[in-house]
Amino acid sequence: MKKYFYSNGQEKEGPVTLEELKRKEIQPKTLIWHEGLDDWKEAESIDELREIFEVNPPPLDTEIETVGEAESKNFNSENQNTTKTYLVKKQGMFSNPFSFDGRIRRTEYGISFIIFVFVAVFVNALVQSGEFPIVGLAYIPMYSFLWAQGAKRCHDLGNNGWWQFIPFYALWMIFQNGQPGMNEYGRNPKG
């Protein structure tokens, strides 16, 4: 295994493996040496290190905001005095309609319920007409959508997704405000 030495500007450091070297904060002009090189070379001129400097991260989304750790942990009172911040991407409505993770607002859940009812009426009509019985397979994604949205709405209320199967709990999910701030299921979708 090849071992690398690098200069920190005043003295040499190493030996380190390639993976360890990639974790160091080396710059393109950092001097590097490994067995097989005649002399020290700049990091950007060494093939296996060139990829470190060519990596271009994706652009930041304009809808990203910072959230203090105290807010992100407000459901756990022992961590409220820290000042770390995290980047949190704001989510729009219906950004992950089939995902069971996270939280959604009651507006999104209400619209989801209305969409489900309209599509179910249409699919029922087609299936009962007898001309398109294969359309009955549409029930699979329909219920997956409804249950995923219901689970996220339960999470917004601070409950497990299984609560949506309690009779008449859907009414509670439509009218009850979600928990403010963070809870164990994620950040408040209201922002």
N, CA and C atoms as a LAMMPS dump frame, in Angstrom:
ITEM: TIMESTEP
0
ITEM: NUMBER OF ATOMS
573
ITEM: BOX BOUNDS ff ff ff
-5.0000000000000000e+02 5.0000000000000000e+02
-5.0000000000000000e+02 5.0000000000000000e+02
-5.0000000000000000e+02 5.0000000000000000e+02
ITEM: ATOMS id mol type element x y z
1 1 1 N 0.851 -1.17 0
2 1 2 C 0 0 0
3 1 3 C 0.902 1.239 0
4 2 1 N 0.574 2.172 -0.888
5 2 2 C 1.365 3.38 -1.031
6 2 3 C 1.128 4.299 0.159
7 3 1 N 2.225 4.836 0.71
8 3 2 C 2.159 5.781 1.826
9 3 3 C 2.567 7.16 1.313
10 4 1 N 1.852 8.162 1.773
11 4 2 C 2.064 9.536 1.314
12 4 3 C 2.592 10.396 2.455
13 5 1 N 3.453 11.36 2.083
14 5 2 C 3.915 12.399 2.987
15 5 3 C 3.451 13.723 2.399
16 6 1 N 3.117 14.671 3.251
17 6 2 C 2.709 15.987 2.757
18 6 3 C 3.319 17.058 3.633
19 7 1 N 3.424 18.252 3.076
20 7 2 C 4.003 19.377 3.801
21 7 3 C 2.893 20.25 4.34
22 8 1 N 3.008 20.623 5.611
23 8 2 C 2.016 21.528 6.204
24 8 3 C 2.479 22.977 6.112
25 9 1 N 3.535 23.218 5.333
26 9 2 C 4.077 24.557 5.157
27 9 3 C 5.368 24.76 5.911
28 10 1 N 5.578 23.984 6.976
29 10 2 C 6.791 24.137 7.777
30 10 3 C 7.546 22.823 7.918
31 11 1 N 6.839 21.718 8.006
32 11 2 C 7.485 20.417 8.154
33 11 3 C 6.647 19.35 7.47
34 12 1 N 7.256 18.194 7.281
35 12 2 C 6.52 17.118 6.61
36 12 3 C 5.655 16.365 7.61
37 13 1 N 4.525 15.867 7.113
38 13 2 C 3.596 15.054 7.897
39 13 3 C 3.472 13.704 7.206
40 14 1 N 3.187 12.66 7.953
41 14 2 C 2.973 11.355 7.354
42 14 3 C 3.84 10.316 8.009
43 15 1 N 3.787 9.14 7.547
44 15 2 C 3.089 8.658 6.359
45 15 3 C 1.597 8.431 6.614
46 16 1 N 0.788 8.627 5.567
47 16 2 C -0.646 8.403 5.627
48 16 3 C -1.079 7.653 4.38
49 17 1 N -2.206 6.971 4.474
50 17 2 C -2.762 6.284 3.313
51 17 3 C -3.458 7.304 2.418
52 18 1 N -3.841 6.88 1.232
53 18 2 C -4.533 7.764 0.304
54 18 3 C -5.849 8.252 0.903
55 19 1 N -6.602 7.369 1.554
56 19 2 C -7.877 7.769 2.165
57 19 3 C -7.663 8.773 3.291
58 20 1 N -6.623 8.558 4.091
59 20 2 C -6.326 9.508 5.167
60 20 3 C -5.919 10.855 4.596
61 21 1 N -5.148 10.833 3.509
62 21 2 C -4.704 12.07 2.871
63 21 3 C -5.884 12.854 2.305
64 22 1 N -6.867 12.146 1.768
65 22 2 C -8.05 12.82 1.213
66 22 3 C -8.853 13.513 2.309
67 23 1 N -8.787 13.003 3.538
68 23 2 C -9.518 13.626 4.65
69 23 3 C -8.784 14.834 5.225
70 24 1 N -7.491 14.956 4.918
71 24 2 C -6.727 16.115 5.383
72 24 3 C -7.15 17.321 4.555
73 25 1 N -6.953 18.482 5.08
74 25 2 C -7.336 19.697 4.363
75 25 3 C -6.179 20.177 3.493
76 26 1 N -5.826 19.343 2.513
77 26 2 C -4.737 19.738 1.624
78 26 3 C -5.288 20.616 0.51
79 27 1 N -4.43 21.474 0.002
80 27 2 C -4.778 22.404 -1.065
81 27 3 C -4.13 21.919 -2.363
82 28 1 N -4.555 22.44 -3.506
83 28 2 C -3.94 22.023 -4.78
84 28 3 C -2.424 22.221 -4.799
85 29 1 N -1.918 23.212 -4.111
86 29 2 C -0.475 23.515 -4.121
87 29 3 C 0.282 22.839 -2.976
88 30 1 N -0.405 22.046 -2.143
89 30 2 C 0.269 21.329 -1.059
90 30 3 C 1.283 20.373 -1.66
91 31 1 N 2.486 20.354 -1.102
92 31 2 C 3.538 19.472 -1.606
93 31 3 C 3.332 18.059 -1.064
94 32 1 N 3.419 17.082 -1.977
95 32 2 C 3.186 15.669 -1.668
96 32 3 C 4.381 14.857 -2.175
97 33 1 N 4.709 13.823 -1.414
98 33 2 C 5.723 12.875 -1.87
99 33 3 C 5.281 11.472 -1.484
100 34 1 N 5.538 10.523 -2.389
101 34 2 C 5.349 9.105 -2.081
102 34 3 C 6.444 8.335 -2.792
103 35 1 N 6.674 7.1 -2.39
104 35 2 C 7.716 6.291 -2.994
105 35 3 C 7.449 6.155 -4.487
106 36 1 N 8.477 6.387 -5.271
107 36 2 C 8.343 6.359 -6.719
108 36 3 C 8.466 7.746 -7.334
109 37 1 N 8.307 8.787 -6.519
110 37 2 C 8.497 10.16 -6.997
111 37 3 C 9.938 10.576 -6.75
112 38 1 N 10.509 11.298 -7.713
113 38 2 C 11.876 11.786 -7.55
114 38 3 C 11.945 12.927 -6.551
115 39 1 N 10.921 13.783 -6.542
116 39 2 C 10.931 14.967 -5.697
117 39 3 C 9.497 15.265 -5.258
118 40 1 N 9.321 16.227 -4.388
119 40 2 C 8.005 16.64 -3.932
120 40 3 C 7.247 17.252 -5.105
121 41 1 N 5.944 16.966 -5.19
122 41 2 C 5.098 17.523 -6.25
123 41 3 C 3.871 18.168 -5.613
124 42 1 N 3.285 19.118 -6.366
125 42 2 C 2.04 19.73 -5.913
126 42 3 C 0.922 18.702 -6.017
127 43 1 N -0.008 18.724 -5.066
128 43 2 C -1.076 17.72 -4.997
129 43 3 C -1.895 17.659 -6.282
130 44 1 N -2.158 18.802 -6.912
131 44 2 C -2.977 18.818 -8.123
132 44 3 C -2.301 18.143 -9.311
133 45 1 N -0.996 17.9 -9.222
134 45 2 C -0.292 17.254 -10.335
135 45 3 C -0.209 15.735 -10.168
136 46 1 N -0.71 15.206 -9.071
137 46 2 C -0.692 13.765 -8.823
138 46 3 C -2.056 13.204 -9.193
139 47 1 N -2.057 12.232 -10.11
140 47 2 C -3.301 11.713 -10.686
141 47 3 C -4.341 11.305 -9.661
142 48 1 N -3.955 10.494 -8.681
143 48 2 C -4.948 9.983 -7.728
144 48 3 C -5.492 11.061 -6.789
145 49 1 N -4.815 12.206 -6.715
146 49 2 C -5.296 13.299 -5.861
147 49 3 C -6.069 14.351 -6.638
148 50 1 N -5.943 14.327 -7.943
149 50 2 C -6.602 15.333 -8.777
150 50 3 C -8.106 15.351 -8.561
151 51 1 N -8.698 14.172 -8.313
152 51 2 C -10.155 14.095 -8.119
153 51 3 C -10.64 14.888 -6.911
154 52 1 N -9.782 15.073 -5.908
155 52 2 C -10.163 15.846 -4.724
156 52 3 C -10.499 17.276 -5.113
157 53 1 N -9.726 17.81 -6.03
158 53 2 C -9.874 19.219 -6.382
159 53 3 C -10.844 19.43 -7.534
160 54 1 N -11.228 18.37 -8.229
161 54 2 C -12.157 18.495 -9.349
162 54 3 C -13.606 18.312 -8.935
163 55 1 N -13.845 17.895 -7.698
164 55 2 C -15.207 17.667 -7.228
165 55 3 C -15.914 19.009 -7.097
166 56 1 N -17.033 19.144 -7.771
167 56 2 C -17.841 20.354 -7.686
168 56 3 C -19.158 20.014 -7.034
169 57 1 N -19.413 20.549 -5.858
170 57 2 C -20.696 20.252 -5.209
171 57 3 C -21.84 20.887 -5.975
172 58 1 N -23.047 20.352 -5.826
173 58 2 C -24.194 20.955 -6.502
174 58 3 C -24.468 22.336 -5.935
175 59 1 N -25.124 23.188 -6.707
176 59 2 C -25.42 24.526 -6.191
177 59 3 C -26.383 24.445 -5.021
178 60 1 N -26.245 25.411 -4.106
179 60 2 C -27.163 25.475 -2.979
180 60 3 C -28.541 25.859 -3.47
181 61 1 N -29.532 25.206 -2.93
182 61 2 C -30.918 25.544 -3.24
183 61 3 C -31.221 26.888 -2.6
184 62 1 N -31.947 27.718 -3.284
185 62 2 C -32.263 29.041 -2.749
186 62 3 C -33.229 28.956 -1.585
187 63 1 N -33.84 27.811 -1.374
188 63 2 C -34.811 27.674 -0.296
189 63 3 C -34.231 26.928 0.895
190 64 1 N -32.929 27.11 1.143
191 64 2 C -32.299 26.46 2.285
192 64 3 C -32.167 27.492 3.4
193 65 1 N -32.465 27.087 4.597
194 65 2 C -32.345 27.999 5.729
195 65 3 C -31.59 27.306 6.834
196 66 1 N -31.054 28.065 7.756
197 66 2 C -30.338 27.465 8.879
198 66 3 C -31.289 27.3 10.053
199 67 1 N -31.058 26.251 10.788
200 67 2 C -31.87 25.959 11.96
201 67 3 C -30.916 25.754 13.114
202 68 1 N -31.135 26.449 14.217
203 68 2 C -30.293 26.27 15.387
204 68 3 C -30.491 24.897 15.991
205 69 1 N -29.445 24.36 16.585
206 69 2 C -29.559 23.044 17.205
207 69 3 C -30.585 23.066 18.322
208 70 1 N -30.707 24.192 19.011
209 70 2 C -31.693 24.277 20.098
210 70 3 C -33.086 24.063 19.546
211 71 1 N -33.383 24.649 18.362
212 71 2 C -34.704 24.437 17.765
213 71 3 C -34.864 23.001 17.307
214 72 1 N -33.781 22.438 16.719
215 72 2 C -33.889 21.085 16.213
216 72 3 C -33.992 20.057 17.322
217 73 1 N -33.649 20.437 18.531
218 73 2 C -33.706 19.5 19.644
219 73 3 C -34.708 19.947 20.701
220 74 1 N -35.66 20.812 20.335
221 74 2 C -36.522 21.376 21.365
222 74 3 C -37.405 20.344 22.047
223 75 1 N -37.481 19.151 21.499
224 75 2 C -38.236 18.11 22.182
225 75 3 C -37.367 17.409 23.224
226 76 1 N -36.082 17.788 23.312
227 76 2 C -35.161 17.208 24.277
228 76 3 C -34.506 18.353 25.032
229 77 1 N -35.023 18.72 26.181
230 77 2 C -34.667 19.953 26.879
231 77 3 C -33.212 20.017 27.329
232 78 1 N -32.5 18.916 27.418
233 78 2 C -31.141 18.987 27.931
234 78 3 C -30.157 19.562 26.921
235 79 1 N -30.518 19.696 25.654
236 79 2 C -29.604 20.197 24.633
237 79 3 C -29.937 21.6 24.155
238 80 1 N -30.655 22.396 24.893
239 80 2 C -31.142 23.659 24.382
240 80 3 C -30.152 24.811 24.479
241 81 1 N -28.986 24.631 25.014
242 81 2 C -28.065 25.745 25.162
243 81 3 C -26.938 25.723 24.138
244 82 1 N -27.032 24.982 23.066
245 82 2 C -25.967 24.93 22.078
246 82 3 C -26.238 25.934 20.972
247 83 1 N -25.189 26.25 20.211
248 83 2 C -25.343 27.245 19.161
249 83 3 C -25.02 26.696 17.778
250 84 1 N -24.843 25.402 17.629
251 84 2 C -24.6 24.832 16.31
252 84 3 C -25.801 25.096 15.411
253 85 1 N -25.533 25.222 14.112
254 85 2 C -26.631 25.381 13.162
255 85 3 C -26.534 24.302 12.106
256 86 1 N -27.663 23.977 11.523
257 86 2 C -27.742 22.984 10.468
258 86 3 C -28.45 23.607 9.278
259 87 1 N -28.112 23.147 8.086
260 87 2 C -28.845 23.579 6.909
261 87 3 C -30.012 22.63 6.707
262 88 1 N -31.181 23.192 6.534
263 88 2 C -32.382 22.385 6.348
264 88 3 C -33.067 22.879 5.087
265 89 1 N -33.325 21.979 4.159
266 89 2 C -33.987 22.359 2.921
267 89 3 C -35.491 22.41 3.164
268 90 1 N -36.096 23.511 2.774
269 90 2 C -37.543 23.638 2.91
270 90 3 C -38.196 22.714 1.893
271 91 1 N -39.237 22.042 2.326
272 91 2 C -39.951 21.14 1.444
273 91 3 C -41.251 21.768 1.017
274 92 1 N -41.57 21.609 -0.256
275 92 2 C -42.847 22.066 -0.758
276 92 3 C -43.892 20.976 -0.575
277 93 1 N -45.138 21.332 -0.863
278 93 2 C -46.202 20.341 -0.749
279 93 3 C -46.008 19.261 -1.803
280 94 1 N -46.329 18.041 -1.452
281 94 2 C -46.262 16.876 -2.323
282 94 3 C -44.855 16.622 -2.878
283 95 1 N -43.824 16.957 -2.103
284 95 2 C -42.466 16.717 -2.582
285 95 3 C -42.085 15.235 -2.483
286 96 1 N -42.645 14.492 -1.551
287 96 2 C -42.407 13.044 -1.42
288 96 3 C -43.726 12.355 -1.091
289 97 1 N -44.661 12.293 -2.037
290 97 2 C -46.002 11.807 -1.688
291 97 3 C -46.086 10.335 -1.297
292 98 1 N -45.105 9.512 -1.675
293 98 2 C -45.171 8.09 -1.345
294 98 3 C -44.208 7.707 -0.219
295 99 1 N -43.551 8.676 0.372
296 99 2 C -42.617 8.427 1.466
297 99 3 C -43.374 8.418 2.794
298 100 1 N -42.964 7.546 3.691
299 100 2 C -43.59 7.466 5.013
300 100 3 C -42.786 8.245 6.057
301 101 1 N -41.727 8.953 5.635
302 101 2 C -40.865 9.69 6.551
303 101 3 C -41.191 11.17 6.543
304 102 1 N -41.054 11.809 7.689
305 102 2 C -41.227 13.246 7.788
306 102 3 C -42.604 13.652 8.269
307 103 1 N -42.919 14.919 8.012
308 103 2 C -44.173 15.502 8.488
309 103 3 C -44.796 16.326 7.359
310 104 1 N -46.126 16.42 7.356
311 104 2 C -46.823 17.297 6.42
312 104 3 C -47.876 18.094 7.172
313 105 1 N -48.262 19.202 6.579
314 105 2 C -49.287 20.059 7.175
315 105 3 C -50.669 19.456 6.946
316 106 1 N -51.633 19.948 7.696
317 106 2 C -53.005 19.443 7.545
318 106 3 C -53.581 19.821 6.194
319 107 1 N -53.141 20.947 5.597
320 107 2 C -53.61 21.333 4.267
321 107 3 C -53.231 20.275 3.241
322 108 1 N -51.969 19.848 3.272
323 108 2 C -51.516 18.828 2.327
324 108 3 C -52.262 17.515 2.549
325 109 1 N -52.5 17.166 3.811
326 109 2 C -53.236 15.936 4.084
327 109 3 C -54.677 16.048 3.574
328 110 1 N -55.319 17.188 3.798
329 110 2 C -56.695 17.381 3.327
330 110 3 C -56.794 17.298 1.815
331 111 1 N -55.856 17.936 1.113
332 111 2 C -55.842 17.866 -0.354
333 111 3 C -55.585 16.431 -0.809
334 112 1 N -54.68 15.736 -0.12
335 112 2 C -54.398 14.334 -0.45
336 112 3 C -55.654 13.483 -0.312
337 113 1 N -56.408 13.712 0.747
338 113 2 C -57.636 12.954 0.987
339 113 3 C -58.658 13.221 -0.121
340 114 1 N -58.78 14.49 -0.525
341 114 2 C -59.718 14.847 -1.602
342 114 3 C -59.287 14.209 -2.918
343 115 1 N -57.991 14.251 -3.231
344 115 2 C -57.483 13.617 -4.447
345 115 3 C -57.795 12.129 -4.43
346 116 1 N -57.557 11.481 -3.281
347 116 2 C -57.829 10.051 -3.159
348 116 3 C -59.3 9.755 -3.432
349 117 1 N -60.192 10.541 -2.855
350 117 2 C -61.631 10.296 -3.033
351 117 3 C -62.024 10.439 -4.501
352 118 1 N -61.558 11.501 -5.169
353 118 2 C -61.911 11.69 -6.582
354 118 3 C -61.372 10.569 -7.46
355 119 1 N -60.126 10.177 -7.235
356 119 2 C -59.543 9.094 -8.031
357 119 3 C -60.255 7.779 -7.727
358 120 1 N -60.61 7.535 -6.469
359 120 2 C -61.305 6.297 -6.104
360 120 3 C -62.673 6.215 -6.77
361 121 1 N -63.398 7.333 -6.821
362 121 2 C -64.709 7.34 -7.494
363 121 3 C -64.534 6.998 -8.969
364 122 1 N -63.535 7.582 -9.604
365 122 2 C -63.275 7.336 -11.021
366 122 3 C -62.886 5.875 -11.261
367 123 1 N -61.968 5.347 -10.445
368 123 2 C -61.521 3.953 -10.597
369 123 3 C -62.676 2.999 -10.325
370 124 1 N -63.484 3.273 -9.294
371 124 2 C -64.645 2.427 -9.003
372 124 3 C -65.602 2.372 -10.188
373 125 1 N -65.847 3.519 -10.807
374 125 2 C -66.748 3.561 -11.962
375 125 3 C -66.207 2.713 -13.101
376 126 1 N -64.906 2.79 -13.357
377 126 2 C -64.314 1.993 -14.438
378 126 3 C -64.347 0.499 -14.136
379 127 1 N -64.065 0.146 -12.898
380 127 2 C -64.05 -1.268 -12.52
381 127 3 C -65.461 -1.841 -12.559
382 128 1 N -66.45 -1.108 -12.054
383 128 2 C -67.827 -1.598 -12.021
384 128 3 C -68.46 -1.652 -13.401
385 129 1 N -67.943 -0.861 -14.334
386 129 2 C -68.483 -0.929 -15.692
387 129 3 C -68.13 -2.254 -16.352
388 130 1 N -67.064 -2.902 -15.88
389 130 2 C -66.681 -4.2 -16.408
390 130 3 C -65.813 -4.116 -17.648
391 131 1 N -65.659 -2.951 -18.219
392 131 2 C -64.864 -2.82 -19.442
393 131 3 C -63.36 -2.771 -19.157
394 132 1 N -62.996 -2.261 -18.011
395 132 2 C -61.582 -2.095 -17.678
396 132 3 C -61.275 -2.682 -16.297
397 133 1 N -61.381 -3.988 -16.113
398 133 2 C -61.148 -4.558 -14.78
399 133 3 C -59.691 -4.411 -14.322
400 134 1 N -58.771 -4.301 -15.266
401 134 2 C -57.352 -4.166 -14.906
402 134 3 C -57.083 -2.856 -14.17
403 135 1 N -57.971 -1.88 -14.338
404 135 2 C -57.814 -0.586 -13.665
405 135 3 C -57.87 -0.765 -12.143
406 136 1 N -58.413 -1.866 -11.683
407 136 2 C -58.472 -2.135 -10.252
408 136 3 C -57.09 -2.178 -9.612
409 137 1 N -56.047 -2.414 -10.422
410 137 2 C -54.68 -2.386 -9.885
411 137 3 C -54.275 -0.981 -9.425
412 138 1 N -55.019 0.015 -9.846
413 138 2 C -54.727 1.393 -9.431
414 138 3 C -54.938 1.576 -7.93
415 139 1 N -55.686 0.667 -7.303
416 139 2 C -55.889 0.776 -5.857
417 139 3 C -54.571 0.662 -5.081
418 140 1 N -53.605 -0.068 -5.616
419 140 2 C -52.333 -0.262 -4.917
420 140 3 C -51.608 1.073 -4.722
421 141 1 N -51.314 1.84 -5.797
422 141 2 C -50.655 3.129 -5.554
423 141 3 C -51.564 4.143 -4.852
424 142 1 N -52.874 4.028 -5.071
425 142 2 C -53.795 4.963 -4.414
426 142 3 C -53.722 4.838 -2.896
427 143 1 N -53.817 3.604 -2.399
428 143 2 C -53.765 3.403 -0.952
429 143 3 C -52.371 3.662 -0.398
430 144 1 N -51.329 3.352 -1.188
431 144 2 C -49.969 3.656 -0.754
432 144 3 C -49.8 5.159 -0.56
433 145 1 N -50.331 5.945 -1.485
434 145 2 C -50.301 7.405 -1.387
435 145 3 C -51.054 7.885 -0.145
436 146 1 N -52.273 7.396 0.051
437 146 2 C -53.09 7.841 1.183
438 146 3 C -52.449 7.471 2.52
439 147 1 N -51.928 6.241 2.625
440 147 2 C -51.326 5.801 3.876
441 147 3 C -50.014 6.53 4.156
442 148 1 N -49.233 6.809 3.12
443 148 2 C -47.982 7.554 3.318
444 148 3 C -48.285 8.97 3.8
445 149 1 N -49.246 9.622 3.166
446 149 2 C -49.612 10.975 3.577
447 149 3 C -50.199 10.963 4.995
448 150 1 N -50.995 9.962 5.297
449 150 2 C -51.573 9.838 6.64
450 150 3 C -50.504 9.619 7.698
451 151 1 N -49.497 8.799 7.385
452 151 2 C -48.414 8.557 8.349
453 151 3 C -47.653 9.847 8.625
454 152 1 N -47.39 10.625 7.581
455 152 2 C -46.664 11.889 7.78
456 152 3 C -47.503 12.894 8.576
457 153 1 N -48.815 12.875 8.363
458 153 2 C -49.682 13.77 9.134
459 153 3 C -49.717 13.338 10.604
460 154 1 N -49.749 12.021 10.852
461 154 2 C -49.665 11.526 12.239
462 154 3 C -48.354 11.971 12.875
463 155 1 N -47.257 11.916 12.105
464 155 2 C -45.957 12.356 12.62
465 155 3 C -46.007 13.83 12.999
466 156 1 N -46.722 14.642 12.207
467 156 2 C -46.827 16.066 12.515
468 156 3 C -47.531 16.296 13.846
469 157 1 N -48.411 15.388 14.203
470 157 2 C -49.122 15.479 15.48
471 157 3 C -48.333 14.832 16.617
472 158 1 N -47.161 14.254 16.284
473 158 2 C -46.325 13.63 17.307
474 158 3 C -46.663 12.182 17.565
475 159 1 N -47.398 11.549 16.654
476 159 2 C -47.823 10.159 16.838
477 159 3 C -47.224 9.265 15.774
478 160 1 N -47.218 7.978 16.062
479 160 2 C -46.795 6.969 15.108
480 160 3 C -47.795 6.917 13.957
481 161 1 N -47.34 6.536 12.767
482 161 2 C -48.198 6.474 11.589
483 161 3 C -49.355 5.49 11.695
484 162 1 N -49.232 4.525 12.577
485 162 2 C -50.312 3.545 12.736
486 162 3 C -51.577 4.176 13.322
487 163 1 N -51.474 5.34 13.931
488 163 2 C -52.636 5.991 14.522
489 163 3 C -53.697 6.314 13.476
490 164 1 N -53.319 6.442 12.225
491 164 2 C -54.294 6.795 11.195
492 164 3 C -55.372 5.728 11.01
493 165 1 N -55.153 4.536 11.518
494 165 2 C -56.136 3.464 11.366
495 165 3 C -57.156 3.431 12.503
496 166 1 N -57.025 4.36 13.437
497 166 2 C -58.032 4.483 14.492
498 166 3 C -59.286 5.089 13.859
499 167 1 N -60.462 4.508 14.096
500 167 2 C -61.678 5.052 13.492
501 167 3 C -61.863 6.545 13.789
502 168 1 N -62.189 7.294 12.773
503 168 2 C -62.457 8.734 12.822
504 168 3 C -61.232 9.583 13.173
505 169 1 N -60.053 8.977 13.259
506 169 2 C -58.849 9.746 13.546
507 169 3 C -58.496 10.671 12.384
508 170 1 N -58.938 10.328 11.175
509 170 2 C -58.69 11.178 9.999
510 170 3 C -59.277 12.567 10.213
511 171 1 N -60.409 12.652 10.892
512 171 2 C -60.994 13.967 11.18
513 171 3 C -60.086 14.771 12.099
514 172 1 N -59.51 14.115 13.083
515 172 2 C -58.59 14.782 13.992
516 172 3 C -57.363 15.274 13.219
517 173 1 N -56.878 14.448 12.276
518 173 2 C -55.702 14.827 11.499
519 173 3 C -55.978 16.049 10.625
520 174 1 N -57.206 16.213 10.188
521 174 2 C -57.549 17.354 9.331
522 174 3 C -57.663 18.641 10.15
523 175 1 N -58.187 18.58 11.363
524 175 2 C -58.479 19.798 12.116
525 175 3 C -57.453 20.173 13.188
526 176 1 N -56.646 19.252 13.659
527 176 2 C -55.7 19.537 14.74
528 176 3 C -54.42 20.176 14.206
529 177 1 N -53.923 21.212 14.9
530 177 2 C -52.635 21.816 14.565
531 177 3 C -51.511 20.829 14.852
532 178 1 N -50.449 20.901 14.064
533 178 2 C -49.28 20.068 14.294
534 178 3 C -48.452 20.592 15.457
535 179 1 N -47.506 19.774 15.922
536 179 2 C -46.609 20.193 16.994
537 179 3 C -45.66 21.272 16.474
538 180 1 N -45.435 22.317 17.247
539 180 2 C -44.5 23.355 16.808
540 180 3 C -43.051 22.868 16.888
541 181 1 N -42.178 23.447 16.07
542 181 2 C -40.754 23.11 16.104
543 181 3 C -40.481 21.686 15.663
544 182 1 N -39.382 21.143 16.155
545 182 2 C -38.997 19.773 15.82
546 182 3 C -39.705 18.795 16.75
547 183 1 N -39.939 17.603 16.219
548 183 2 C -40.311 16.493 17.075
549 183 3 C -39.499 15.296 16.603
550 184 1 N -39.724 14.131 17.135
551 184 2 C -38.891 12.979 16.79
552 184 3 C -39.015 12.561 15.325
553 185 1 N -40.001 13.076 14.601
554 185 2 C -40.216 12.7 13.213
555 185 3 C -39.659 13.731 12.221
556 186 1 N -39.229 14.876 12.71
557 186 2 C -38.646 15.868 11.817
558 186 3 C -39.054 17.287 12.175
559 187 1 N -38.753 18.181 11.263
560 187 2 C -38.973 19.602 11.444
561 187 3 C -40.417 19.959 11.112
562 188 1 N -40.934 20.982 11.762
563 188 2 C -42.298 21.455 11.52
564 188 3 C -42.428 21.883 10.048
565 189 1 N -43.386 21.335 9.31
566 189 2 C -43.519 21.693 7.89
567 189 3 C -43.965 23.122 7.657
568 190 1 N -44.478 23.792 8.691
569 190 2 C -44.874 25.184 8.527
570 190 3 C -43.679 26.106 8.447
571 191 1 N -42.505 25.606 8.849
572 191 2 C -41.284 26.403 8.742
573 191 3 C -40.954 27.185 9.891
